[in-house]
Amino acid sequence: MPPRLPDRYSLEVRIGRDGDVEEWLATDIELDRPCLVRVLGPESTPERRTEFLDAVRTAAGISHLHLAHVYEAGDLDDGAFSVGEWPGGIRLSDRESADLSLDPATFLPNAEGLARALAALHERDEVHGAIDASAVFFPTARPAKLGAIGRHRRWSTPEGDTAALASVLEEALTGQPAGTYPPSQVIDGLSPALDAALQSTRLGRTNARGLAELIASVPVAQPRPRPPGPSRRWLGLAVGLLIVAVALILLGSSLRPGPVSVPGEAATPGGITERSTTTTTSTVVGTIDAPAPRIESIEAFDPLGDGEERDEDLSNLLDGDPDTTWRTESYFDPLPLIKAGVGFQVRVTGSPSLLRMSGVSPGTELEVRWISEFDRSIDGWELVATARAIGTELIVDLPVRNDGIWLIWLVQVPVDDDVYRSTIAEIALT
């Protein structure tokens, strides 16, 4: 049933739901202009309505070309609402789904603008808390806009916002999850300086204002003409295959018989030590063997639920068998309507630099968090990365952290057979 709004707004088309927020395309009758109406319904709690209204009212006080304007917000008898500009119906996620290419000369100024809009939000002591590709509007021939203001927050720090925005921008350019391929290796004429700027931000080393300045300094060359051929996604795959081929050639060379055989050890993700033998004809002096990261234990983490999440299947994530899996419980509503997230914690010795996940349900959105000693409250964990599964594989860059506990915190799970749940086959911290 349509919400009861002030008489000046005529609801035209129900767009759908953005988490726990219902969206409508409406007309402001007094000013004769389209607008976007976002509504929290009667199922929302008073605390959630306060969070929503505080966010949109703060945004309403910021005037920025790349931030979706908020015109009005208020309480309803059975919820809360906001009215904002209609930034067009095309989101960055729609462009990614359609595999629409992005011209760097057009995209980079908009990326800079989005970072500056986010910085303006942070300078008002406000955190977006839920940035992904569906939060960025990018219609043709119009400025990109950071929207979805008032979403249920999945994180509460500016660092989480900037890391998420950097991931979104990188995925938009490469068509792959952030960290898979550097954008400069996928798009002709793009400077490696952008690779460094996005990676630095994803790892929490650069704030939103700094990201904007770095993007502004990236030189943009005219793309070289390319003959008809595969899309940039296939080009990225070809780059990966080339790297594998070179590695195999080098491996073949290293396996030629030699006079010295040096035993070594490598730890598998499951914590089982396997012995390997490397043959070489050279002598290395002064080498320091850094121990490989080792997973000591894995446990469910569900502080906002019953404390369990199919615990009996968690060992499947470390058994090396892609046919055995762990999955979340089945939920009858989108996860953000029920709780902020659910996941599992992995206690590690060593300092991993990559999280690799396979067999992931596409559409799964997650945060990677770290803590030195266990804390039952999610607020005590440091947010270090965010990711969204486009395909079934995820590779996430990790900042330097020694030992401690890594949390894989799922904040959105896709629909599967009319319920909401997510499946993961294997994980490795390497």
Helices and strands as residue ranges (DSSP letters): E 9-18, E 21-28, E 33-40, H 46-60, E 70-76, E 79-85, H 92-97, H 104-122, G 133-135, E 136-137, E 145-146, H 158-174, H 183-186, H 192-202, H 208-216, H 232-254, E 260-267, E 273-280, E 294-301, G 311-318, E 326-327, H 335-338, E 342-349, E 354-358, E 365-371, G 378-380, E 382-388, E 394-397, E 405-412, E 415-416, E 419-420, E 423-424, E 426-429
